[in-house]
């Protein structure tokens, strides 16, 4: 299986950063989301909101912050920015 990397622009509304297109109960896809922006980013499901309903990545301007999430086929990972339109980087395995 291959690895895929991409840059995803966020906004103050939830943005789908990856939809799992592979992975089963024994081997889900792993999606790493990294932020090196000076904006708080929250990663989670469809109900993700600014600093709630997910994992909060604090200001990453001094040191990048990242989270890795296992996704099963059809799962969708979302992210939202506290302000502005920052870009996050994603790295996905089993593509």
C-alpha positions as CSV (number, residue, x, y, z in Angstrom):
1,X,0.0,0.0,0.0
2,X,1.1,3.5,-0.7
3,X,1.3,6.6,1.5
4,X,-0.4,9.9,0.5
5,X,0.4,13.4,1.7
6,X,-1.6,16.6,1.1
7,X,-2.2,20.2,2.3
8,X,-5.7,21.0,3.2
9,X,-7.1,24.5,3.6
10,X,-9.4,25.0,6.6
11,X,-11.9,27.6,7.6
12,X,-14.1,28.4,10.6
13,X,-16.6,25.8,9.3
14,X,-15.8,22.1,9.5
15,X,-13.9,20.8,6.5
16,X,-13.6,17.1,5.5
17,X,-9.8,16.5,5.4
18,X,-10.0,12.8,4.5
19,X,-12.5,10.1,3.7
20,X,-11.2,6.6,4.3
21,X,-11.1,4.7,1.0
22,X,-9.4,1.6,2.3
23,X,-9.0,-0.2,5.6
24,X,-10.9,-2.9,7.4
25,X,-11.5,-4.0,11.0
26,X,-8.0,-5.4,11.2
27,X,-6.0,-2.7,9.4
28,X,-7.6,0.8,9.3
29,X,-6.0,3.7,7.5
30,X,-4.0,5.9,9.7
31,X,-4.4,9.7,9.1
32,X,-2.0,12.1,10.7
33,X,-3.0,15.8,10.7
34,X,-0.3,18.3,11.5
35,X,-0.6,22.0,12.1
36,X,2.3,24.5,12.1
37,X,0.0,27.5,12.0
38,X,-0.5,30.1,14.7
39,X,-4.2,29.2,14.9
40,X,-5.9,26.6,17.1
41,X,-7.2,23.6,15.0
42,X,-9.7,21.0,16.2
43,X,-9.9,17.6,14.5
44,X,-12.9,15.2,14.9
45,X,-16.1,13.9,13.4
46,X,-18.8,15.7,11.5
47,X,-19.8,17.5,14.8
48,X,-16.4,19.1,15.4
49,X,-16.5,22.7,16.5
50,X,-14.0,25.3,17.5
51,X,-12.1,23.8,20.5
52,X,-14.8,21.1,21.2
53,X,-16.0,17.7,20.0
54,X,-12.5,16.6,19.0
55,X,-8.8,16.8,19.6
56,X,-7.5,20.3,19.9
57,X,-4.2,21.1,18.3
58,X,-2.9,24.3,19.9
59,X,-0.9,27.1,18.2
60,X,1.8,25.2,16.3
61,X,3.8,28.2,15.2
62,X,6.7,27.5,17.6
63,X,6.6,23.7,17.2
64,X,4.2,21.7,14.9
65,X,1.4,19.8,16.6
66,X,0.0,16.6,15.2
67,X,-2.6,13.9,15.9
68,X,-2.9,10.4,14.3
69,X,-6.4,8.9,13.9
70,X,-7.4,5.4,12.7
71,X,-10.2,5.5,10.1
72,X,-12.2,2.6,8.8
73,X,-13.6,2.4,5.3
74,X,-16.1,5.3,4.7
75,X,-15.1,7.2,7.9
76,X,-14.6,10.9,7.4
77,X,-12.2,13.1,9.4
78,X,-13.0,16.8,9.8
79,X,-11.1,19.8,11.0
80,X,-12.0,23.3,11.9
81,X,-9.9,26.5,12.5
82,X,-10.5,28.9,15.4
83,X,-10.0,31.8,12.9
84,X,-8.8,32.5,9.4
85,X,-8.0,30.0,6.7
86,X,-4.9,28.0,7.9
87,X,-3.5,25.0,6.1
88,X,-2.9,21.6,7.7
89,X,-0.8,18.8,6.4
90,X,-2.1,15.2,6.2
91,X,-0.3,12.0,5.8
92,X,-2.4,8.8,5.1
93,X,-1.2,5.2,4.9
94,X,-2.8,2.2,3.1
95,X,-4.0,4.4,0.1
